[in-house]
Structures are given as structure tokens and as C-alpha cells.
Amino acid sequence: MKTEHTMEKITKQMKADSYQMAALSVEVRNTILANVKAALLKNQDMIFEANKKDMEYAQKNGIADSVRKRLKFDAQKLKDVTDGIDQLIQLPDPIGQTLIQKELDEGLRLYRISCPIGVIGIIFEARPDALVQISSLCMKSGNCAVLKGGKETANTNKALFDIIYQTAIASGAPEGCMFQAEGHSEIDELLECNKNVDLLIPRGSNQFVQYIMNHTKIPVMGHADGICHTYVDKDADLEKAVKIIIDAKTQYTAACNATETLLVDRAIAKTALPKFAKELEQVHVKLRGTEEVKDIIACETMQENEFNTEYLDLVLSVKIVDGVEEAVKHINTYGSHHTDCIITENKETAERFMQLVDSAGVYMNCSTRFADGFRYGFGAEVGISTSKIHARGPVGLEGLTTYKYKLYGNGQIVDDYAQGRKQFHFKNL
């Protein structure tokens, strides 16, 4: 007989506590969040000291600059996550919402009601602010959370988790509301807990996410990579385009919603590309392009099969296309179905692009960096999903809920309907 490992025992208890977590009133859940915000601010010096140790470890071990940006947890990051908590508190309760109500027959009423998913395992690399966002979203949506962060931010994650967990328990949450997995072996143990864990959300590199997806029977929600595109149409305002492209590429190069490929309509390429190249050079962006692009601007040559590259750095792929149809074809072939943008003043062309591009986010005349739960007004996000099932795009409160059907009757039996003694009339209420 197989012996239960530690993670299995822990998640079994969390599963039992998840029903109590789901039953907490929105007033209690909002109070927990308010108390968590206050505790984080009160203990900020301890958090920053823990993060200093992680940053020193990263420096000593030669961790790349793009990754170190994610590791840093400073006053601005603290403000961002506490602002996110405030926003979450203000949002309507996602639990107990009536999604469908209808009368099947007289005295037989059916309701579809939103409810928490249950126990969610979130495995994330680098960013300690993700721990706060995820914890807050799970609290508001009535879910229990198993959290596993990367070793790069072990000290920061530990400090943040202890503050949040102790505050939540003291404010009325059940003991199994949260658990922090710290050992690397616990990841593989967590992947086996398909009887107790309802959903896994991995956040990290392509290789990391693919590993999670391929080694568990638990449903997985998320995305493996973020190859986002900005397409500049022949009817684009080039001044507007420059501003958008620079923000989409450089505002935070290590983010999954940063633009990795620039597509330019052939009709304006000889005018637009030199302008873009000059401005991008000013912000230290290295360009890689096809031979056709290289004939117009100085850039490193790249091949067609390299357009599926996610740089997460100050590097941008560039290609000339024959209008919106070819742009769409390229994006649907090489993109990751994350977020893609068209820059144009032609609304019909924009609508064509937005209809045909098969991505979680399709934008007109704005930076791909807007693909974010906080910027969408979700309070925060647990991640971005490129799946078409359950949740898509930035996953906030709604993405952390499912639903159940409640049927209220008064002695009805199916046989009456099977024998024709009664008939359904299916009336929406």
C-alpha cells in the first residue's frame, strides 16, 4: 500500500478546510484583506531586509539582470500590491452570484450559483509580489492556496507568507487557508495531489510551465510563453506608433506581455522603419530582421523559423508584411495567443485584425503591456491564461470561481415527466 507523503496529508486537510473557506462571508474576507494590507505596511522593514538578502544572493550567483528586476521587492512594489488589495476589497463578491435562474416547471426552480474552485496550487518563479497578489485573490474568492515560489526569493517569500498567513488566521480564516511549500521535492509531490488540489497555476519560463503541464493529472491553467506582436498598419499614425512600440518593448522587457515582434505594412515600410529604428536605438533596443528589413535599416539578420523567439530582453524581431491579412497569418502561426496589437487609424482594418487574431488579448492603438489583471481593474491576477477553456487572459477573481447548480423543488419526481403526466415549461426568471 502506498504511503501518504507530507504534501498529500497537508492538501487533504486543506481540502477539508476549503469548504469552511468557501463559507466565509464577504465581510470576513474583506476584513482579512484589510488586515493583511495593514500588516504588510507595518512589517515593511522586515520584508525589505529579507529581499536585500535575496538580491545579494542573485548578484553573487550571476543571475541575469532581467530576472533580478523580477526579484526586487521595494517600496514601489509594496505600494503596488497594497493598492491591489484596496482594489480587491472594493470589488463585488464573486461568490454566491446568480448566473442563471429559471423555472423548469411550477414549483421547480433551477439556479446556477458562482462558488470557489477549492484548493489551488500556484507555482511561480522569481517575483515575490506574485505571492501577495495570488494570496489576496484567493482570499477574496474564497479559495485555499498552496504557494511554491522560487529559491531566488526564498527569504522574501517566507517573510511575506508568514505575515499574510498569520494575519489571515487571526482574522477568521481556517488554518488550511494557505500553505507555503519550500522544498524543491514538494513540487513533484504537489503534482501528485490530484484528489485534493483542484487547479494548478504555474508562472514562469516556457520550460518550467511545460514541465508542470506534462507531469500532473491536475487541471493546469496558464501560459507557457508570451510572444506578443505589434503590427503597424499602412493607416497608422507613426508618432503614435513610436510611443506605443517603445512602451510595449521597453517599459518592462522581462514581462510576458512585452512585444517581441514588430510587423510593418509594406506600403509604409521605407518611411516607417528608419523612423522606428532611430527611436528604438535611443532606448538601446537591438533589432533583428529579415533580409528585406535589412535592406532598409541596419539590423541583425534572422530567419523565418526564429520568429517564435521570446527574448524577454531589449531585442525586437522585425518583419515586413503585405497588409493585415498577412499580419494575422503571421501572428496566428508564430504567436503564443497571449496579446497582440494593431496600430491604425482605420477602424474597419482594426476590427478585421481583432476578429481574426486568435489571442487572449487583441488591442488597437495601445501597448501590449496593458495585459495585466491590475490594469484591467481585477485587483490583481494569478496569471495570464492562453487557454480557451474556463478562463482566458489575465485571471482575476472571476477566473478563480466555478459554479454549482441549485434545484429547489416540492416533491417532484422524474417519472412524472417521463410518463407524460407533467411537462417542463422552462421559463426564465
Stockholm file with secondary structure:
# STOCKHOLM 1.0

chainA/1-429         MKTEHTMEKITKQMKADSYQMAALSVEVRNTILANVKAALLKNQDMIFEANKKDMEYAQKNGIADSVRKRLKFDAQKLKDVTDGIDQLIQLPDPIGQTLIQKELDEGLRLYRISCPIGVIGIIFEARPDALVQISSLCMKSGNCAVLKGGKETANTNKALFDIIYQTAIASGAPEGCMFQAEGHSEIDELLECNKNVDLLIPRGSNQFVQYIMNHTKIPVMGHADGICHTYVDKDADLEKAVKIIIDAKTQYTAACNATETLLVDRAIAKTALPKFAKELEQVHVKLRGTEEVKDIIACETMQENEFNTEYLDLVLSVKIVDGVEEAVKHINTYGSHHTDCIITENKETAERFMQLVDSAGVYMNCSTRFADGFRYGFGAEVGISTSKIHARGPVGLEGLTTYKYKLYGNGQIVDDYAQGRKQFHFKNL
#=GR chainA/1-429 SS CCCCCHHHHHHHHHHHHHHHHHHSCHHHHHHHHHHHHHHHHHTHHHHHHHHHHHHHHHHHTTCCHHHHHHHCCCHHHHHHHHHHHHHHHHSCCCTTCEEEEEEEETTEEEEEEEEECCEEEEEECSCTHHHHHHHHHHHHTTCEEEEECCGGGHHHHHHHHHHHHHHHHHTTCCGGGEEEECSTHHHHHHHTCTTTCCEEEEESCHHHHHHHHHTCSSCBCSCSCCCEEEEECTTCCHHHHHHHHHHHHHTTTTSTTSEEEEEEEGGGHHHHHHHHHHHHHHTTCEEEECHHHHTTSCCEECCGGGTTCCCCSSEEEEEEESHHHHHHHHHHHHCCSSEEEEECSCHHHHHHHHHHCCSSEEEESSCGGGCSTTTTTSSCCSEEECCSSSCCEEECTGGGEEEEEEEECSSCCHHHHHTTSSCCCCEEC
#=GC SS_cons         CCCCCHHHHHHHHHHHHHHHHHHSCHHHHHHHHHHHHHHHHHTHHHHHHHHHHHHHHHHHTTCCHHHHHHHCCCHHHHHHHHHHHHHHHHSCCCTTCEEEEEEEETTEEEEEEEEECCEEEEEECSCTHHHHHHHHHHHHTTCEEEEECCGGGHHHHHHHHHHHHHHHHHTTCCGGGEEEECSTHHHHHHHTCTTTCCEEEEESCHHHHHHHHHTCSSCBCSCSCCCEEEEECTTCCHHHHHHHHHHHHHTTTTSTTSEEEEEEEGGGHHHHHHHHHHHHHHTTCEEEECHHHHTTSCCEECCGGGTTCCCCSSEEEEEEESHHHHHHHHHHHHCCSSEEEEECSCHHHHHHHHHHCCSSEEEESSCGGGCSTTTTTSSCCSEEECCSSSCCEEECTGGGEEEEEEEECSSCCHHHHHTTSSCCCCEEC
//
